[in-house]
Amino acid sequence: MQKHNLNVLIEYDDQRFNPSVLMSEPGFRMVFLSMRARQLIPEHTSKAMATVQVIVGHVTLFAGSFPNELYAGEIICIESGMPHRIEAIEDSALLVLSTGGTGTSMENSEELDLYQVPKPQLFPLVTYRFSSGCRKFGWKE
């Protein structure tokens, strides 16, 4: 059993959004994200269904045809394979749950085309994906 106090996990980084993997098991992943206003999580997809809950703040989630404004206490589900990105309107903290998917084998890792990522988003995306992959396979960062 694991217990976390989300209020004490909020740590803002002025340079990039701050992900923290709380749990990572085959078929279940819980990530806590702290974002300063105007920070972005670049467009990406997930092989699993994801739910995003805003703990503190206000974000815009772009998925599908229309942007979705999310405020503290609101939650949204994103279908697997749907491209999406998030922009923080104000300092925010999010709890992201990823369920289902295909497990943790290297065969199922997602390939990034870094040539398509704008330069300001490149470092945060690579850092996030690398730290997620390290934790996923039990490696130290």
CORKA-V36979 format. One record per helix or strand. SS is the DSSP state (A for helix, B for strand). FROM is the first residue (numbers start at 1). LEN is the number of residues. Records with the same first field share a line. If there is no record, write none. Layout:
SS=FROM-LEN ; FROM-LEN
This chain:
A=6-4 ; 106-3 ; 114-3 ; 119-18
B=18-8 ; 28-8 ; 40-5 ; 49-8 ; 58-6 ; 66-6 ; 75-4 ; 84-5 ; 92-8
